[in-house]
Structures are given as structure tokens and as C-alpha cells.
């Protein structure tokens, strides 16, 4: 740093009045209301705004004094965010650089708006260096635009103006292509968050987008662009359940992204998690490799962030597919007892409720002991259980299928099917014909036919035995790797459920 830049920094601070920075933890503020409010929220003492208002003002959240206190705490939290310690295990080198670069960018804006041009330019040059090094494309585009404009206005250094102009154009182009890839991906991926079922229209769109983006990889050449392009490629193949090609593409993506120093850890986790999911789909039960992939994900995830829950969900399926039911129960306990579990909503929360229902089913079928399941999952009443499901009950595809099958299996396992007024053979047959009798759901269609035969108690007749053997043969031939439906629909493989159910006869 040139001394005139340092002098400009000092003089800018001198000219501008420095306010006392209101941050949490200032000396002498340990007993302040904002500190007490912060402690009460973080400890769980306060469950709502009304709790806070009642504690401090003996009123409710409409009280102006409460709103003033809340706004003060919000301001202190925002101020404190600039002093977050990045020298901790949760921050790798790239994460530290990201935090520091955006913090310094904010400082550069402050200095520039205070007419400290030398200081601002110096700070922005440092930020740009880090943005280019770590592929922070948005930041590189924004900073190079500011520097371009600054040297254009100065008029004295045409060479630097041209340098930053070229950089700005380059990174704006990269940003445009990255934004396009992200837009395509988010348009497609939302379908899978709930339905988890193949779709020809989604496949067609993904194929078009993938073919458009793939030739641009050499032009854009950022880890983010590679990632979103290959994500779309995975949707292209998985949307028609071509799992072999999807798995090959996943391996190819990891070969490219792992060596690149600027690949986000969460990206590597996402592709590894996809690989685990495809192993589940193909019923590849290489326990050592699966455990290795699972541990890789955990070692690169922050505890209890969104992907932490997703990777445990994929691992839960691995446990049920390999008949390690106690392991599945332990995974369920670990997840549902975690402090952030209550933050899950929509289909993400519903899925775990559904997995808990199938753990109860395993106890009804004798694969787990009720005294092992109930302390972890809690007791179950099917009526209340279905009332707690918010999303899956509204859709008739994908994860709605195991939801529909659960009460049927429950009552067949308990030999109480005949006593149920809410479940009829005719209604089940209509559901099967309308929603399952198609190429995508042949396995579920065959399994429901078998359950209907079981419910009719005619499975011992020669005709019924022939019919059931026919459906078993379909399950045998319609293996998960060629079946239309996503693996997640079978929380426990249908063949296993049929075996357990028959053992209860």
C-alpha cells in the first residue's frame, strides 16, 4: 500500500464522526435489555414476540417499547455480523475469502461514497484479486464495473480503464451464463422436491437445456457453471430413470469438480449424495463404499444444515434396503432429535414423518421391537399422523404412494383390515387404476394388487396364487434400475414387505 493511500484512509476516518459501534457483547452491556433479549431467544426461553414483550414490558408485541427494543437488537445483530470470527473449522479457505471479500467490498463502497477515491480504489483492487482467484463471479463483475467507471471518469489512465473494461465485459458474460444455468436448474429441480417421479416433459426440457449449456463450458469455465450444467444433465437422465447414465455423469462431474480448488464444498456433497441415491436406486449394497460416501458428506457439511438432513435421509434408505433396521432407527433418532429439525417444513418435514410411520410398520411386522421404536418415534395414531402431513397428501404421484400404502400395510399386519371403514377394496382398486396403472408405477401397481389379494384373504386359492405369482414375477423383472418410479417411493422394498407380511399370516 502506498503511503498516500494510507493517509487517505486516516483522513477519511478523521473527517467523519465515528459513532460508538453498537454490537452485542460491548463492555458494560452484559445486563442491557438487548443482551437479555438475545440470551432469551438463543436459549429458547422466549418462544414468541409476545413472550419478550410480556417479560420486559408486561404487554404484547404491539407495544411501541417492544418494537423499539426489537429494532435495536436487529441493528446490533447486523453490526455484529461484520465481526464474525472466520478462523474456525466451519470456514474453509474459500469460505473465509468469501466473507472477507464481501465485507471489504462494503468498506470500499463506504470510502468511495465519502470521496476517499484512493482508499476505495485500493480496497476494490484487493477485493477483485480475491474475487478472481476464488471465482466469485458476481463480485468480480461488480467490482470491475466500479473500477472501470472510476478510471473512465478520472481520464488520466486510459490503459487501466481499458484493462478494467475488458475484465468487466469478461465477468459480465460469465455472470450472464451462470445466471442462465441457475435459472434452468431451478426451473427443473422444484419438480423433484415433492413428486420424486419421472416426467417426460421435464426430461425434454432438461435435455434441451443440457445441450445448450454443454458447449459453453469451455467459454465460461467456472466451477459453478460446470456444477449447474451437470445438475441439469442428471435431471435429464433421472427424469426418465436412466440411472446408469445418471450415475456415469455423476462420476464424470466429480472427476472434473473435485480437483478444482474453487468448487464449493456443498456442490461436492450434492453430487456425492446423488451418487448415494443412485446406488440406492440400483440396489448396490457395497456397504464399505456407501459408508465412505456418507462419511465424506458429513465431513464436508456443517452440522444440521439443509443437506445434512438430506444426506441422512438417503442413508436411511440404505439402512432399510440392507435390512439394518436398528441403524435406520438410530438415524431417525439422530435427525429428529437435532435442534434444527423443527426448521424443516413442507415435503422435507413430511418425508421424515413418513419414514417414522414405516419404522412403526416394521415393529408391527416383527422386524423391530415396539419398545425400541416408540421411545424414538413416539406412539402413532393413523388419524393424527395423516393430519400432520402437509404436502404429500395433496399430490397423487411420487411420495403420495407410500403414504397411501402405509395404512393398508398397517392394518394387514395387525389383521385389522376388515374393521376399517375408511379403507375399502373398491376405493383401493379405483386409486390403483387411476394413478398406478401406467409405465411409471408398474412396481407399485403390482404390489397394490398383491395387497388387495391379501386383504381379500383369497391368496391361498389356486387362482389367487397364480395371480400373485404373476405380480411377483413383474416385481422380479421390473427391477428398480429399469423401473419408472424413483427409489424413494419404496421406503422398504416391496419384496421385503411382502415377505414380512406373509410371515405374519
MITI-13564 format. One record per residue (C-alpha): x, y negated, z; residue in three letters. Coordinates in nm, 2 decimals. Layout:
N
     c1     c2     c3 drenfi
      X      Y      Z    ALA
...
REM end
This chain:
505
     c1     c2     c3 drenfi
   0.00   0.00   0.00    UNK
   0.13  -0.34  -0.09    UNK
   0.16  -0.59   0.19    UNK
  -0.08  -0.83   0.02    UNK
  -0.35  -0.56   0.03    UNK
  -0.29  -0.50   0.40    UNK
  -0.30  -0.88   0.45    UNK
  -0.63  -0.90   0.26    UNK
  -0.78  -0.62   0.48    UNK
  -0.68  -0.80   0.80    UNK
  -0.80  -1.14   0.69    UNK
  -1.14  -0.99   0.58    UNK
  -1.19  -0.84   0.92    UNK
  -1.08  -1.17   1.09    UNK
  -1.32  -1.38   0.88    UNK
  -1.62  -1.16   0.96    UNK
  -1.76  -1.13   1.31    UNK
  -1.71  -0.78   1.44    UNK
  -2.01  -0.66   1.63    UNK
  -1.99  -0.41   1.91    UNK
  -2.05  -0.08   1.73    UNK
  -2.35   0.09   1.88    UNK
  -2.26   0.46   1.88    UNK
  -2.35   0.74   2.10    UNK
  -2.10   0.81   2.38    UNK
  -1.98   0.45   2.43    UNK
  -1.82   0.40   2.77    UNK
  -2.08   0.28   3.02    UNK
  -2.38   0.40   2.82    UNK
  -2.39   0.75   2.97    UNK
  -2.71   0.67   3.16    UNK
  -2.88   0.45   2.89    UNK
  -3.22   0.54   2.76    UNK
  -3.09   0.62   2.42    UNK
  -2.84   0.86   2.56    UNK
  -3.10   1.02   2.78    UNK
  -3.34   1.04   2.48    UNK
  -3.06   1.20   2.28    UNK
  -2.98   1.46   2.55    UNK
  -3.35   1.54   2.60    UNK
  -3.41   1.61   2.23    UNK
  -3.09   1.81   2.18    UNK
  -3.16   2.02   2.49    UNK
  -3.52   2.09   2.39    UNK
  -3.66   1.90   2.69    UNK
  -3.86   1.68   2.46    UNK
  -4.08   1.87   2.22    UNK
  -4.26   1.57   2.06    UNK
  -4.26   1.19   2.03    UNK
  -4.54   1.18   2.29    UNK
  -4.31   1.37   2.53    UNK
  -4.05   1.10   2.50    UNK
  -4.29   0.81   2.53    UNK
  -4.45   0.97   2.84    UNK
  -4.12   1.02   3.01    UNK
  -3.98   0.67   2.96    UNK
  -4.29   0.45   2.94    UNK
  -4.58   0.67   3.07    UNK
  -4.76   0.61   2.74    UNK
  -4.77   0.77   2.39    UNK
  -4.58   0.74   2.07    UNK
  -4.78   0.43   1.96    UNK
  -4.62   0.23   2.23    UNK
  -4.41  -0.06   2.08    UNK
  -4.14   0.01   2.35    UNK
  -4.11   0.37   2.24    UNK
  -4.08   0.27   1.87    UNK
  -3.81   0.02   1.97    UNK
  -3.62   0.29   2.16    UNK
  -3.66   0.54   1.87    UNK
  -3.52   0.29   1.62    UNK
  -3.23   0.21   1.84    UNK
  -3.14   0.58   1.87    UNK
  -3.17   0.63   1.49    UNK
  -2.93   0.34   1.43    UNK
  -2.68   0.48   1.68    UNK
  -2.70   0.82   1.52    UNK
  -2.64   0.67   1.18    UNK
  -2.34   0.47   1.31    UNK
  -2.20   0.77   1.49    UNK
  -2.22   0.98   1.17    UNK
  -1.92   0.78   1.04    UNK
  -1.71   0.92   1.33    UNK
  -1.79   1.29   1.29    UNK
  -1.48   1.49   1.36    UNK
  -1.40   1.69   1.04    UNK
  -1.10   1.86   1.20    UNK
  -1.29   2.17   1.30    UNK
  -1.34   2.51   1.15    UNK
  -1.67   2.43   0.98    UNK
  -1.49   2.19   0.75    UNK
  -1.25   2.33   0.49    UNK
  -1.02   2.11   0.29    UNK
  -1.27   2.03   0.03    UNK
  -1.55   1.95   0.28    UNK
  -1.31   1.72   0.47    UNK
  -1.22   1.54   0.14    UNK
  -1.59   1.51   0.05    UNK
  -1.68   1.35   0.38    UNK
  -1.38   1.12   0.38    UNK
  -1.42   1.01   0.02    UNK
  -1.78   0.91   0.07    UNK
  -1.71   0.73   0.40    UNK
  -1.42   0.54   0.23    UNK
  -1.65   0.46  -0.06    UNK
  -1.89   0.29   0.18    UNK
  -1.60   0.09   0.32    UNK
  -1.49  -0.01  -0.03    UNK
  -1.84  -0.14  -0.10    UNK
  -1.83  -0.35   0.22    UNK
  -1.50  -0.50   0.14    UNK
  -1.59  -0.58  -0.22    UNK
  -1.91  -0.75  -0.12    UNK
  -1.71  -0.96   0.12    UNK
  -1.49  -1.08  -0.17    UNK
  -1.19  -0.88  -0.05    UNK
  -1.12  -0.76  -0.40    UNK
  -0.77  -0.64  -0.34    UNK
  -0.88  -0.43  -0.05    UNK
  -1.18  -0.30  -0.23    UNK
  -0.98  -0.20  -0.54    UNK
  -0.71  -0.03  -0.33    UNK
  -0.97   0.17  -0.14    UNK
  -1.16   0.27  -0.46    UNK
  -0.84   0.38  -0.62    UNK
  -0.77   0.62  -0.33    UNK
  -1.13   0.75  -0.35    UNK
  -1.11   0.80  -0.72    UNK
  -0.79   1.00  -0.68    UNK
  -0.97   1.24  -0.44    UNK
  -1.29   1.25  -0.64    UNK
  -1.10   1.36  -0.95    UNK
  -0.89   1.61  -0.75    UNK
  -1.19   1.78  -0.59    UNK
  -1.43   1.74  -0.88    UNK
  -1.68   1.51  -0.70    UNK
  -1.82   1.41  -1.04    UNK
  -2.09   1.17  -0.92    UNK
  -1.84   0.98  -0.71    UNK
  -1.58   0.97  -0.99    UNK
  -1.83   0.83  -1.23    UNK
  -1.95   0.56  -0.98    UNK
  -1.60   0.45  -0.87    UNK
  -1.45   0.44  -1.22    UNK
  -1.76   0.22  -1.32    UNK
  -1.68  -0.02  -1.04    UNK
  -1.31  -0.04  -1.12    UNK
  -1.38  -0.08  -1.49    UNK
  -1.61  -0.37  -1.42    UNK
  -1.36  -0.52  -1.18    UNK
  -1.08  -0.52  -1.43    UNK
  -1.31  -0.64  -1.71    UNK
  -1.41  -0.95  -1.50    UNK
  -1.05  -1.02  -1.40    UNK
  -0.95  -1.04  -1.76    UNK
  -0.58  -1.02  -1.68    UNK
  -0.51  -0.64  -1.71    UNK
  -0.66  -0.51  -2.04    UNK
  -0.46  -0.18  -2.00    UNK
  -0.61  -0.09  -1.67    UNK
  -0.96  -0.20  -1.79    UNK
  -0.92   0.04  -2.08    UNK
  -0.79   0.32  -1.85    UNK
  -1.09   0.30  -1.62    UNK
  -1.33   0.25  -1.91    UNK
  -1.22   0.58  -2.06    UNK
  -1.24   0.75  -1.72    UNK
  -1.59   0.62  -1.67    UNK
  -1.71   0.75  -2.00    UNK
  -1.55   1.09  -1.94    UNK
  -1.71   1.13  -1.60    UNK
  -2.05   0.99  -1.70    UNK
  -2.05   1.26  -1.97    UNK
  -1.96   1.53  -1.72    UNK
  -2.23   1.40  -1.48    UNK
  -2.49   1.40  -1.76    UNK
  -2.42   1.76  -1.85    UNK
  -2.41   1.87  -1.48    UNK
  -2.74   1.70  -1.42    UNK
  -2.89   1.87  -1.72    UNK
  -2.77   2.21  -1.59    UNK
  -2.90   2.14  -1.24    UNK
  -3.24   2.03  -1.39    UNK
  -3.27   2.35  -1.59    UNK
  -3.17   2.57  -1.30    UNK
  -3.42   2.41  -1.05    UNK
  -3.70   2.43  -1.30    UNK
  -3.64   2.81  -1.33    UNK
  -3.54   2.91  -0.97    UNK
  -3.85   2.78  -0.80    UNK
  -4.05   3.06  -0.96    UNK
  -3.84   3.32  -0.77    UNK
  -3.87   3.16  -0.42    UNK
  -4.21   3.31  -0.38    UNK
  -4.31   3.56  -0.65    UNK
  -3.99   3.76  -0.70    UNK
  -4.15   3.93  -1.00    UNK
  -4.03   3.94  -1.36    UNK
  -4.17   3.70  -1.61    UNK
  -4.13   3.69  -1.99    UNK
  -4.18   3.31  -2.01    UNK
  -3.91   3.25  -1.75    UNK
  -3.68   3.48  -1.94    UNK
  -3.74   3.29  -2.27    UNK
  -3.67   2.96  -2.11    UNK
  -3.36   3.08  -1.93    UNK
  -3.23   3.24  -2.25    UNK
  -3.27   2.91  -2.43    UNK
  -3.11   2.71  -2.16    UNK
  -2.82   2.95  -2.12    UNK
  -2.74   2.95  -2.49    UNK
  -2.75   2.57  -2.49    UNK
  -2.52   2.53  -2.19    UNK
  -2.27   2.81  -2.25    UNK
  -2.08   2.63  -2.54    UNK
  -2.05   2.32  -2.33    UNK
  -1.84   2.49  -2.06    UNK
  -1.51   2.41  -2.22    UNK
  -1.61   2.04  -2.25    UNK
  -1.74   1.99  -1.90    UNK
  -1.51   2.24  -1.73    UNK
  -1.62   2.18  -1.37    UNK
  -1.69   2.44  -1.11    UNK
  -2.04   2.30  -1.06    UNK
  -2.12   2.33  -1.43    UNK
  -1.99   2.68  -1.45    UNK
  -2.19   2.77  -1.15    UNK
  -2.53   2.64  -1.27    UNK
  -2.48   2.78  -1.62    UNK
  -2.41   3.13  -1.48    UNK
  -2.70   3.10  -1.23    UNK
  -2.93   3.04  -1.53    UNK
  -2.77   3.34  -1.70    UNK
  -2.86   3.55  -1.40    UNK
  -3.22   3.44  -1.42    UNK
  -3.22   3.52  -1.79    UNK
  -3.14   3.88  -1.72    UNK
  -3.30   3.93  -1.38    UNK
  -3.63   3.78  -1.51    UNK
  -3.67   4.09  -1.73    UNK
  -3.50   4.32  -1.47    UNK
  -3.19   4.39  -1.69    UNK
  -2.99   4.44  -1.37    UNK
  -2.69   4.60  -1.53    UNK
  -2.63   4.29  -1.74    UNK
  -2.71   4.06  -1.45    UNK
  -2.45   4.24  -1.23    UNK
  -2.19   4.22  -1.51    UNK
  -2.25   3.85  -1.54    UNK
  -2.22   3.80  -1.17    UNK
  -1.88   3.98  -1.17    UNK
  -1.77   3.76  -1.46    UNK
  -1.88   3.44  -1.28    UNK
  -1.69   3.54  -0.97    UNK
  -1.38   3.61  -1.17    UNK
  -1.39   3.26  -1.30    UNK
  -1.50   3.07  -0.99    UNK
  -1.30   3.24  -0.71    UNK
  -0.96   3.13  -0.84    UNK
  -1.08   2.77  -0.90    UNK
  -0.98   2.56  -0.60    UNK
  -1.28   2.33  -0.63    UNK
  -1.55   2.59  -0.62    UNK
  -1.79   2.52  -0.33    UNK
  -1.79   2.80  -0.07    UNK
  -2.17   2.81  -0.08    UNK
  -2.15   2.88  -0.45    UNK
  -1.93   3.18  -0.40    UNK
  -2.16   3.30  -0.12    UNK
  -2.46   3.27  -0.36    UNK
  -2.30   3.48  -0.63    UNK
  -2.18   3.74  -0.38    UNK
  -2.53   3.75  -0.23    UNK
  -2.67   3.81  -0.58    UNK
  -2.43   4.09  -0.62    UNK
  -2.55   4.25  -0.30    UNK
  -2.91   4.20  -0.42    UNK
  -2.83   4.38  -0.75    UNK
  -2.67   4.66  -0.55    UNK
  -3.00   4.70  -0.36    UNK
  -3.19   4.70  -0.69    UNK
  -2.97   4.97  -0.83    UNK
  -2.98   5.16  -0.50    UNK
  -2.60   5.16  -0.50    UNK
  -2.52   5.26  -0.14    UNK
  -2.15   5.22  -0.12    UNK
  -2.16   5.13   0.25    UNK
  -1.80   5.01   0.27    UNK
  -1.82   4.77  -0.03    UNK
  -2.16   4.64   0.08    UNK
  -2.03   4.57   0.43    UNK
  -1.73   4.39   0.28    UNK
  -1.95   4.17   0.06    UNK
  -2.17   4.10   0.37    UNK
  -1.87   4.00   0.58    UNK
  -1.73   3.78   0.31    UNK
  -2.06   3.59   0.30    UNK
  -2.07   3.55   0.68    UNK
  -1.70   3.43   0.69    UNK
  -1.78   3.16   0.43    UNK
  -2.11   3.04   0.58    UNK
  -2.19   2.81   0.86    UNK
  -2.39   2.99   1.13    UNK
  -2.76   2.97   1.08    UNK
  -2.77   2.76   0.76    UNK
  -3.02   2.85   0.49    UNK
  -2.80   3.10   0.32    UNK
  -2.71   3.27   0.65    UNK
  -3.08   3.37   0.67    UNK
  -3.09   3.48   0.30    UNK
  -2.78   3.70   0.33    UNK
  -2.92   3.87   0.64    UNK
  -3.24   3.93   0.45    UNK
  -3.05   4.11   0.17    UNK
  -2.86   4.31   0.43    UNK
  -3.18   4.41   0.60    UNK
  -3.29   4.58   0.28    UNK
  -2.96   4.76   0.25    UNK
  -3.02   4.90   0.60    UNK
  -3.37   5.02   0.52    UNK
  -3.26   5.17   0.19    UNK
  -2.98   5.36   0.35    UNK
  -3.22   5.47   0.63    UNK
  -3.02   5.28   0.90    UNK
  -3.34   5.16   1.07    UNK
  -3.18   5.06   1.40    UNK
  -2.94   4.85   1.21    UNK
  -3.23   4.68   1.03    UNK
  -3.40   4.62   1.37    UNK
  -3.07   4.47   1.50    UNK
  -3.06   4.24   1.20    UNK
  -3.42   4.13   1.26    UNK
  -3.34   4.06   1.62    UNK
  -3.03   3.85   1.54    UNK
  -3.22   3.64   1.29    UNK
  -3.55   3.58   1.47    UNK
  -3.38   3.50   1.80    UNK
  -3.15   3.25   1.64    UNK
  -3.20   2.89   1.73    UNK
  -3.28   2.77   1.37    UNK
  -3.53   3.05   1.29    UNK
  -3.82   2.81   1.37    UNK
  -3.70   2.58   1.10    UNK
  -3.77   2.83   0.82    UNK
  -4.10   2.76   0.65    UNK
  -4.32   2.88   0.36    UNK
  -4.23   3.20   0.19    UNK
  -3.89   3.22   0.37    UNK
  -4.07   3.24   0.71    UNK
  -4.34   3.47   0.57    UNK
  -4.08   3.72   0.44    UNK
  -3.93   3.77   0.79    UNK
  -4.28   3.82   0.94    UNK
  -4.34   4.08   0.67    UNK
  -4.01   4.26   0.75    UNK
  -4.12   4.27   1.11    UNK
  -4.45   4.43   1.01    UNK
  -4.26   4.71   0.83    UNK
  -4.04   4.77   1.14    UNK
  -4.37   4.83   1.33    UNK
  -4.48   5.06   1.04    UNK
  -4.15   5.26   1.09    UNK
  -4.24   5.31   1.45    UNK
  -4.59   5.43   1.36    UNK
  -4.43   5.68   1.11    UNK
  -4.19   5.81   1.38    UNK
  -3.87   5.66   1.22    UNK
  -3.82   5.42   1.51    UNK
  -3.95   5.43   1.87    UNK
  -4.22   5.18   1.97    UNK
  -4.03   5.10   2.28    UNK
  -3.74   4.99   2.06    UNK
  -3.94   4.78   1.82    UNK
  -4.19   4.59   2.04    UNK
  -3.93   4.41   2.26    UNK
  -3.77   4.28   1.94    UNK
  -4.06   4.22   1.71    UNK
  -4.34   4.18   1.97    UNK
  -4.67   4.36   1.96    UNK
  -4.87   4.35   1.64    UNK
  -5.24   4.30   1.57    UNK
  -5.30   4.30   1.19    UNK
  -5.57   4.03   1.20    UNK
  -5.34   3.78   1.38    UNK
  -5.05   3.90   1.16    UNK
  -5.23   3.81   0.84    UNK
  -5.34   3.47   0.98    UNK
  -4.97   3.38   1.03    UNK
  -4.88   3.45   0.67    UNK
  -4.90   3.11   0.50    UNK
  -4.78   3.17   0.14    UNK
  -4.76   3.53   0.04    UNK
  -5.13   3.60   0.09    UNK
  -5.22   3.34  -0.18    UNK
  -5.04   3.50  -0.47    UNK
  -5.12   3.84  -0.61    UNK
  -4.78   3.91  -0.75    UNK
  -4.44   3.99  -0.61    UNK
  -4.42   3.99  -0.23    UNK
  -4.80   4.00  -0.21    UNK
  -4.78   4.37  -0.30    UNK
  -4.60   4.49   0.02    UNK
  -4.84   4.26   0.22    UNK
  -5.14   4.44   0.07    UNK
  -4.99   4.78   0.12    UNK
  -4.89   4.73   0.48    UNK
  -5.24   4.77   0.65    UNK
  -5.31   5.07   0.43    UNK
  -4.99   5.24   0.54    UNK
  -5.05   5.13   0.90    UNK
  -5.40   5.30   0.92    UNK
  -5.29   5.61   0.73    UNK
  -5.00   5.65   0.97    UNK
  -5.24   5.62   1.26    UNK
  -5.51   5.83   1.10    UNK
  -5.75   5.54   1.14    UNK
  -5.82   5.45   0.78    UNK
  -6.18   5.58   0.79    UNK
  -6.26   5.35   1.08    UNK
  -6.17   5.03   0.89    UNK
  -6.45   4.82   0.74    UNK
  -6.21   4.57   0.59    UNK
  -6.04   4.82   0.36    UNK
  -6.23   5.02   0.11    UNK
  -6.12   5.27  -0.16    UNK
  -6.32   5.08  -0.42    UNK
  -6.16   4.75  -0.33    UNK
  -5.81   4.90  -0.35    UNK
  -5.89   5.05  -0.69    UNK
  -6.00   4.72  -0.82    UNK
  -5.69   4.55  -0.69    UNK
  -5.47   4.82  -0.85    UNK
  -5.64   4.79  -1.19    UNK
  -5.63   4.41  -1.19    UNK
  -5.28   4.34  -1.05    UNK
  -5.07   4.66  -1.07    UNK
  -5.17   4.84  -1.39    UNK
  -4.90   4.68  -1.60    UNK
  -4.55   4.74  -1.72    UNK
  -4.40   4.52  -1.44    UNK
  -4.56   4.70  -1.15    UNK
  -4.57   5.07  -1.25    UNK
  -4.40   5.19  -0.93    UNK
  -4.64   5.00  -0.71    UNK
  -4.93   5.12  -0.93    UNK
  -4.83   5.49  -0.89    UNK
  -4.77   5.45  -0.52    UNK
  -5.11   5.29  -0.45    UNK
  -5.27   5.58  -0.65    UNK
  -5.10   5.82  -0.42    UNK
  -5.21   5.63  -0.11    UNK
  -5.57   5.63  -0.23    UNK
  -5.55   6.00  -0.28    UNK
  -5.41   6.03   0.07    UNK
  -5.69   5.82   0.21    UNK
  -5.95   6.04   0.04    UNK
  -5.79   6.34   0.20    UNK
  -5.81   6.53  -0.13    UNK
  -5.43   6.57  -0.16    UNK
  -5.45   6.94  -0.07    UNK
  -5.67   7.03  -0.37    UNK
  -5.51   7.17  -0.68    UNK
  -5.64   6.87  -0.89    UNK
  -5.52   6.61  -0.64    UNK
  -5.18   6.79  -0.61    UNK
  -5.14   6.78  -0.98    UNK
  -5.23   6.41  -0.99    UNK
  -4.99   6.32  -0.71    UNK
  -4.71   6.52  -0.87    UNK
  -4.77   6.32  -1.18    UNK
  -4.73   5.99  -0.99    UNK
  -4.42   6.13  -0.81    UNK
  -4.27   6.20  -1.15    UNK
  -4.34   5.84  -1.26    UNK
  -4.16   5.72  -0.95    UNK
  -3.87   5.95  -1.03    UNK
  -3.84   5.83  -1.39    UNK
  -3.93   5.47  -1.32    UNK
  -3.61   5.42  -1.12    UNK
  -3.55   5.08  -0.97    UNK
  -3.28   4.99  -1.22    UNK
  -3.53   5.02  -1.51    UNK
  -3.85   4.93  -1.32    UNK
  -4.01   4.59  -1.39    UNK
  -4.05   4.48  -1.03    UNK
  -3.79   4.32  -0.80    UNK
  -3.63   4.54  -0.54    UNK
  -3.77   4.31  -0.26    UNK
  -4.12   4.44  -0.32    UNK
  -4.02   4.78  -0.17    UNK
  -3.92   4.68   0.18    UNK
  -3.88   5.06   0.23    UNK
  -3.85   5.27  -0.08    UNK
  -4.19   5.43  -0.18    UNK
  -4.03   5.77  -0.20    UNK
  -3.92   5.73   0.17    UNK
  -4.26   5.60   0.28    UNK
  -4.43   5.89   0.11    UNK
  -4.20   6.14   0.28    UNK
  -4.26   5.98   0.62    UNK
  -4.63   5.96   0.57    UNK
  -4.66   6.33   0.47    UNK
  -4.45   6.43   0.78    UNK
  -4.73   6.27   0.99    UNK
  -5.01   6.47   0.83    UNK
REM end
